[in-house]
């Protein structure tokens, strides 16, 4: 039996500043593709992770987390010569800020020869992000190779643009991401990322550009405005789910994982976006990237309440 979703990328250990004591940081977990995998698994999809961690305590904790979350770890490498990456989240009146210790990490040393090509070909979806391609040249080459291999095998490729200009120049990001978009079936861009990558600031112009790359489905994440979903045949704004957010860390990853999990379960794109909007909104009501991700029962309950209120 094939796995629903395999993700390729960089896992990280998180230290999140606590509101009651700014000198105290709560240890958690992050990394956009790891968050994506966990979100998808909590919605009922079978998931697996392609990545590398260090032979250290943080790498052990991440592997224990994935096992607990029912994320397949067979394709997680342990690199004895490199550390697991770490990041810190700080909060102020302007929102949240990130500081990373990731240079030379195990994930950044990932190579093409490490790819589990058979597993990629057998999966239904392969997920990557802009960060998967930005952390190093070798990780980028491996990621693009994985995408090309998936497409040839009939595995659908999903891509979150997730632009981090601290990792690469805008010129390189635009060139590599253009190549990646041409290998993508489902694109999950955030507004801030895709406007910088394309130079466009109109929803329909952005969607037209992405569909013009050969992408079959776009779910443009608009934060508090919801999401804009488009196929070559139709497009619509899917309204947000109202909450009182306290920490938006990982909300976009939660949206993506929930969205693709619902696609894997047979939902149409607009139904999947309604579901993912609720999941992502609920994930902002707690601190950290992973702990507040809701499970399927919680999301379905909130959706049912929304329908009854509208009725």
C-alpha positions in Angstrom: 0.0 0.0 0.0 1.5 3.3 -1.1 1.8 6.3 1.3 -0.4 9.3 0.8 2.2 12.1 1.3 6.0 12.2 1.4 7.7 15.5 2.3 11.3 16.5 1.6 13.0 19.2 3.6 14.5 20.6 6.7 13.4 19.7 10.3 14.2 22.1 13.1 14.0 22.3 16.8 12.1 25.4 18.1 12.6 27.6 21.1 9.5 29.8 21.5 9.6 32.9 23.7 6.9 32.8 26.4 4.6 35.8 26.9 4.6 35.6 30.7 8.4 35.7 30.9 10.4 37.0 27.9 13.6 35.3 29.2 11.9 31.8 29.1 11.7 29.8 25.8 9.6 26.7 25.4 11.3 24.0 23.5 9.2 22.6 20.6 9.6 21.5 17.0 9.4 23.1 13.6 10.7 23.2 10.1 8.0 23.9 7.5 7.9 20.5 5.8 7.9 18.7 9.2 5.0 20.9 10.3 3.3 20.0 7.0 3.7 16.3 7.6 2.4 16.4 11.1 -0.6 18.5 10.1 -1.4 16.1 7.3 -1.0 13.1 9.6 -3.3 14.7 12.3 -6.0 15.0 9.5 -5.8 11.3 8.8 -3.3 11.1 5.9 -0.5 8.5 5.8 2.7 10.6 5.7 6.5 10.1 5.6 9.5 12.4 5.8 12.6 12.5 3.7 15.3 14.5 5.6 18.4 14.3 7.7 19.0 15.1 11.4 22.1 15.1 13.5 23.2 12.3 15.8 22.3 14.4 18.7 19.6 14.8 21.4 17.5 17.2 19.1 17.6 14.7 16.3 16.4 11.9 18.7 13.6 14.1 19.9 12.5 14.9 16.4 12.4 11.2 15.4 10.5 10.4 18.6 8.0 13.2 17.7 7.4 11.9 14.2 6.9 8.3 15.5 4.4 9.7 18.0 2.6 11.6 15.2 2.5 8.5 12.9 4.9 10.1 10.4 7.0 7.3 8.7 10.7 7.8 9.6 12.2 5.1 7.4 13.7 7.8 5.1 15.2 10.0 7.8 19.0 10.0 7.7 21.1 10.4 10.8 24.3 12.4 10.0 27.0 11.8 12.6 29.0 14.8 11.4 26.5 17.6 11.4 24.0 19.0 13.9 20.2 19.3 13.8 19.1 22.8 13.0 17.6 25.1 15.7 15.5 28.3 15.6 14.2 30.8 18.1 10.8 32.6 18.0 10.5 36.0 19.7 7.3 38.0 20.1 6.7 41.8 20.2 4.1 44.3 19.2 4.9 43.7 15.5 4.3 40.0 15.7 6.8 37.1 15.7 10.4 37.1 14.6 12.7 34.2 13.8 16.4 33.6 14.4 18.0 30.5 13.0 21.1 28.3 13.7 21.0 26.1 10.7 24.2 26.6 8.7 26.0 23.3 8.2 23.0 21.4 9.5 22.4 17.7 8.7 19.5 18.7 6.5 21.7 21.1 4.5 24.1 18.3 3.7 21.5 16.1 2.0 22.6 14.7 -1.4 20.9 13.3 -4.5 22.2 9.8 -3.7 20.3 9.8 -0.4 16.9 10.1 -2.1 14.6 7.1 -1.7 13.5 7.0 -5.3 11.3 4.0 -5.0 9.3 5.5 -2.1 8.9 8.7 -4.0 7.6 6.9 -7.1 5.1 4.9 -4.9 3.7 7.9 -3.0 0.6 9.8 -4.1 2.0 13.2 -3.3 5.6 14.6 -2.8 5.8 17.9 -0.9 8.6 20.4 -0.9 9.0 24.1 0.0 11.2 27.0 -1.1 13.2 26.3 2.1 13.8 22.7 1.0 15.6 24.2 -2.1 17.3 27.1 -0.4 19.3 25.6 2.5 22.2 24.4 0.3 23.1 23.7 -3.3 23.2 19.9 -2.7 19.8 20.0 -1.0 18.4 22.1 -3.8 19.7 19.7 -6.5 18.3 16.7 -4.6 14.9 18.4 -4.2 14.7 19.2 -7.9 15.7 15.7 -8.8 13.0 14.3 -6.4 10.4 16.5 -8.1 11.4 15.4 -11.6 11.5 11.7 -10.5 8.0 12.1 -8.9 6.5 13.7 -12.0 7.9 10.9 -14.3 6.4 8.3 -11.9 3.0 9.9 -11.7 3.4 11.1 -8.2 1.8 14.6 -7.8 4.2 17.3 -6.6 3.0 19.9 -4.1 5.1 23.1 -3.4 4.9 25.8 -0.8 6.9 28.8 -2.1 8.0 29.8 1.4 10.6 32.4 0.5 13.5 33.1 2.9 15.8 35.7 1.5 18.3 35.1 4.3 19.0 31.8 2.7 19.5 32.9 -0.9 19.5 36.0 -3.2 16.3 37.0 -4.8 17.7 36.4 -8.3 18.7 32.8 -7.4 15.3 32.3 -5.6 13.4 33.5 -8.7 15.4 31.3 -11.0 15.3 28.1 -9.0 11.6 28.6 -8.0 10.7 29.1 -11.6 12.3 25.7 -12.4 10.5 24.2 -9.4 7.1 25.6 -10.4 7.4 24.0 -13.8 7.6 20.6 -11.9 4.6 21.4 -9.6 1.1 20.0 -9.7 -0.3 21.8 -6.6 1.1 25.1 -5.5 0.5 26.5 -2.0 2.0 30.1 -2.1 1.7 32.7 0.6 0.8 36.2 -0.6 4.0 37.8 0.8 6.2 35.2 -0.9 4.6 35.0 -4.3 4.3 38.8 -4.8 8.1 39.1 -4.3 8.9 36.1 -6.5 6.7 37.2 -9.3 6.6 41.0 -9.0 2.8 40.8 -9.3 0.3 42.1 -6.7 -3.0 41.1 -8.2 -4.6 37.7 -7.2 -5.8 36.8 -10.6 -2.5 37.8 -12.3 -0.6 35.7 -9.8 -2.9 32.7 -10.4 -2.7 33.2 -14.2 1.1 33.1 -13.9 1.2 30.0 -11.8 -1.4 28.2 -14.0 0.7 29.2 -17.0 3.6 27.2 -15.5 1.5 24.1 -16.0 0.3 23.9 -12.4 -3.1 22.3 -12.1 -4.2 23.7 -8.7 -3.3 26.8 -6.8 -4.3 27.6 -3.2 -3.0 31.1 -2.5 -2.8 31.7 1.3 -4.1 35.1 2.3 -3.9 34.9 6.1 -6.8 36.7 7.7 -8.5 37.0 4.3 -8.7 33.2 3.8 -7.5 31.6 0.7 -7.9 32.0 -3.1 -8.3 28.6 -4.9 -7.9 28.2 -8.6 -7.9 25.6 -11.3 -7.8 26.2 -15.0 -11.6 25.9 -15.0 -12.6 27.9 -11.9 -11.4 30.1 -9.0 -12.9 31.4 -5.8 -12.1 33.2 -2.6 -12.6 30.8 0.3 -13.4 32.9 3.4 -11.4 32.7 6.6 -12.4 31.1 9.9 -12.5 33.8 12.6 -10.4 33.2 15.8 -8.3 35.3 18.2 -4.8 34.4 17.2 -1.8 34.5 19.6 1.0 33.0 17.5 0.9 32.4 13.8 4.0 30.3 13.7 3.5 27.4 11.3 0.0 28.4 10.3 0.8 28.3 6.6 2.3 24.8 7.0 -0.8 23.6 8.8 -2.9 25.0 6.0 -0.8 23.1 3.4 -0.7 19.8 5.2 -4.5 19.9 5.9 -5.3 20.9 2.4 -3.3 18.1 0.7 -4.6 15.6 3.3 -8.1 16.5 2.3 -7.2 16.2 -1.4 -5.7 12.7 -0.7 -9.0 11.8 1.0 -11.0 12.7 -2.1 -12.2 16.2 -1.3 -12.6 18.8 -4.1 -10.1 21.8 -3.9 -12.7 24.3 -2.6 -13.9 21.9 0.1 -10.3 21.1 1.0 -9.6 24.9 1.3 -12.5 25.4 3.6 -11.2 22.7 5.9 -7.6 23.9 5.7 -8.7 27.5 6.6 -10.3 26.2 9.8 -7.3 24.0 10.7 -4.8 26.9 10.1 -6.9 29.4 12.1 -7.1 27.0 15.0 -3.3 26.5 14.9 -2.8 30.2 15.7 -4.7 30.0 19.0 -1.7 28.4 20.8 2.1 28.9 20.9 4.5 27.0 18.7 4.4 25.4 15.3 3.3 21.9 16.2 1.5 21.8 19.6 -1.6 23.8 18.4 -2.2 21.9 15.2 -5.7 20.5 15.5 -6.8 17.0 14.7 -9.5 16.0 12.2 -12.2 15.6 14.8 -11.6 19.1 16.1 -11.6 20.6 12.6 -14.7 18.7 11.5 -16.5 19.8 14.7 -15.8 23.4 14.0 -16.9 23.1 10.4 -20.2 21.5 11.5 -20.7 24.4 13.9 -20.1 26.9 11.1 -22.6 25.2 8.8 -25.3 25.2 11.6 -24.7 28.9 12.3 -25.1 29.7 8.6 -28.2 27.6 8.3 
